[in-house]
Amino acid sequence: TLAAAVDRIAIRLAGEFGHRQVVVVRATIKSVFRGILGTCAVQAILALIGFLIAGVPNAVLLGMGTFFLSVVPGGPTLLWLPAAIWLGVTGHTGWAIFMGVWGLLIIGGSDNIVRPLLIGKGVDAPLSLVFLGVVGGIVAFGFLGLFIGPTLLVVAYNLFEEWMESEQPAAAPPIVVQVAP
């Protein structure tokens, strides 16, 4: 009901152009949501693999925890870093180094690659713009910036594209000024 009301309001305010912008916003928010869930799943699987390889106890539980902490950028660090420290304290220095490198490069790095790729799949905008929207949104607005940043940039991009493709108004006839003698 709310979606239908928003569609009707957009059509009343700006016609088909307004409706297209509502569709863009809706698609962007859905893509961001899918991107967040997909990133959570990828990071959880990668963390689980790292925990299993390093021999960290309760690896499955830590992997599930990684899924929930992955909503926040840098959240999985709260699990893999203590695991790496624990490995080092218990005398498994090699595995501690492995866990630290795995966590930093593989788990942490996947966030910067997977999230923009998944978000960009459902949005008609350049991937670099989506990436800037995600990063800038997080910096400016925190967690809500994951949704606000890409949405604002994609809508602005869409508006600019439509403006550039719109027909140019016909040139007005030149104004002739006659000066009286």
N, C-alpha and C positions, 0 to 999 in steps of 0.2 A: 504494500500500500504506500509506504513511504517512498519507494523507488518510483512508483507511478506518479506520485505527487511531484517529486523533483523533476521528472521528465516533463510533466505538464507545465510547471513553472518555467523551466528552461525554454520550452517552446514559446510560451507567452512572452517571455522577456526578449528572446533573441532569435526566435524562429528555429529553422533547421540548424543554423550555426550554433546556437545555444545547446541544442540537443546533442550535437556532435561532441561538444566540450564535456557534457555530462557523461557521455559514453567513454570518452578518453579518461576522465577521472575514475570512473568505475573500473575500467580495465586496468588502470595503473594500480589501484588499491588491491585488486585481486592478484595481480602479478607480484606485488610486494609481499602480500601474505603468503603466496605460494613460494616465493623466494626465501622467505624466512624459514618456513617449515622444511623446505628442501635443504637449506644450509644446515639447519639443526640436525637433520638425518645424516647428512654427509659427515659433519664434524663428529657426531656420535659414533658412527661406524669407524672413522679413522682413529678416534680416541680408543675405542674398544680394541682395535687391531694393535695399537701401540701398547696398551696396557697388557694385552695377552702376550705379545712378543717379549716385553720386559719382565714378565712374571709378577706383575702387581696383583696382590690379592683383591678379591671382589671386583674384578675387571668389568663384569657385566653391569653391576650396580653403578660403577663409575662411568661406564658408557652411557647408561640411562640418564645419570645426572648431567653428563655433558650435553645430552639432547636439550634438556631444559635450560641449562646455562647458556647455550648457544644463541638464544634469543638476543642476548646482550653481546655486542661485539667485545671480545676479550674475556667473556665469561668462562669458557672452558679452562682458562689459565688457572682458575681457582681449584681445579681438580688435577690437571697434569703436573703443575709445578710442585704441589705438595707430594705427589707420587714420585717425582724425580728426586726431591729432597730426601724422602724416606728411603729410596733406593741407595742414595749416597751415604746416608747415615748408617744403614745396615751393612755397608761394606761392598755394595754392588756398584762401584764407581763407573764402570763401563756402561751398565744398563741405565744409570742415572744420567750420564751424558747422552745416551741414545734417547731417553725419554724427554730430556730437555730440548734436544734438537728436533725430535719428532713433534713435540708439542708446539714449538715455536714456528718451525717451517711448514710442517704438513698440516697439523690441526689449525693453527692460527692463519697460515697462508691460504688455506682452502676458503676461509671466510671472505677474503678479499677477491677471490676468483669466482667462487660458486654463486654467492649472493647476487652480484650484478648480472651474471649470465642468466640465472633463473628469472630474475626480475625483468631483464630485457627481453626475454622470450615472448611475453604477452603484451609488449608495449611497442608502438610504432614510433620509435625514436632511436637515435644512435646509442650504442652501448656505452660510449664514453660519457654521454649526457646522463644516462641512468646511474653510472658509477659516481659521477660528481654529485648527483642528487642524493644518493645514499650516504656518501661520506660527508658532504656538506650538511645534510639534514641531521645526521647524528651529532656533528659538531655544534650546530646551531640550536637544535631542539631536543637533544638526547634521544631516548628510545622512540618517542613519537616522530622524530625526524626521519626514521626509516620509512614512514609513510608520507610525511609532509614534503620532504626534500625532493624525491623523485616525482611526486605528483605535481608539485609546483613547476619544476623544470620541464616536464613532459607537456603539461598544459601550455606553458609559455612557448615552448618549441612548436606545438601544434598551432597555436594562435599566429605565431610568426609565419609558419609555412602557409597557412590559409591566407594570410594577409598578402604574402608575396605572390601567391598564385591567383589572387582575385583580379578581376578585370579592372584595368585602369579606366578612370572616368574619361569620357571624351574631352578633348582639349576645348576649352572655351574659345569662342572667336576673339580675336584681338580687340582690345578696346582702342577705339580711335578717338583721340581728343582733338577737337578743332579749336583753334585759337582764333578769336574774333579779331579782325583787323583794326 
